[in-house]
Amino acid sequence: MTQTFASFREFYPYYLSEHSNRTCRRLHVVGSGLMLAMLAAIVLGVVSSWWLLSLPVIAYGFAWVGHFGFEKNRPATFTYPLWSFMGDWVMFKDVLTGRIRF
């Protein structure tokens, strides 16, 4: 049964519970970081803008390996695409600021 959430504030604790495995979280952070690095390389003209097509593969590829291989759950992206996207960046920030253990 799918849970319903009235706000992102309600959703985020659920999102974190779906990322309780440390390796899964690490893969999310690595994927997000690599995606940002690739985006910077594109913006700075280091690589062709065709590499924009790789951004979803980089980000979601690492995340899905974390979910299917380590967390053993179905990514929340399939049920809550927008809030999951937001949750990934909030979790990324929380890891970088030390709020969540890397």
N, C-alpha and C positions, 0 to 999 in steps of 0.2 A: 504494500500500500504506500502511495506517495504522500509524504508529509507536505503540508502547505505552510507557507511562511508569509506573514503580512509585511515584512520589511527585511532589508539586508541585515540589519542588526539582529533579527531573530535567526536568520539563515546562517550567519557566520559561525556560531558555535557548532552547528550541524556540520558545516564545511570542515571545520577543524577536526571534528570527530572522525570524518572520513579520511583524514590525513594523520592518523595517530602513529603510523609506522615511520620511524625516523628516515629510513632509506627512501621511502616514497616522498617525504617532504624534501629531502636533499635533491632528488631527481627533479622535482618541481622547480626548486630554486636554480639548479643548474640549467634547466631548459629555459626558464625565464631570463636568466642572465645571458645565456648564449643568444637568445632571441634579441635582447636589447643590444648586444654587441654587434650582431649582424645588421640590425636596423641602423646603428650608428655608422657602420661601414658603408651601407647603402647611401645614407644621407651625406656622408663625407665624400662620396664618389670613389671609394676604394674598390668597390665591386659594383657590378651592373645592377640596375634596378630590377632585373629579372629575378634576382635573389629574394625579392619580396615574396615570391611564391614559396620560398622555403620557411618563412616565419611560422606559419601554423604547424608545419611538420616538425620543426625544431621544438617549439613549445609543447605541443600536444604529444609528440612522440615520447619525450622524456617523461611527461606526466602519466601517460597511459602505461608505459613500462612500469612505473611506480605502482600504479593501481592494480594492474593485472598480475604483475610479478611479485610484488611485495605486500601491498595492502590487502590484496585478494578481495577487492570490491569493484563495483562498477563506477566509473567516474561520474561525479555529480553533473558534469557537463551535459550528459545525455538527458537529464531531467530538468536541470536548472541552468541553461546555457549562460544567460547574462550574469546571474548572481555568482555562478562558478568562475566566470572570467574575472569579475570584481574580486571575488574571494582569493583567487590566485595572486593578484597584485597586492592585496592587503596582507596575505600571508607572507609574500616576498618581502614586503616592508617590515613586517613583524619579525622575520628572521634576521634581516639586516640590522635592525635596531636592537636585537637581543631579547625581544619580548617572547619569542618562541625559540626553543632550542633547535640548533641546526643539526 
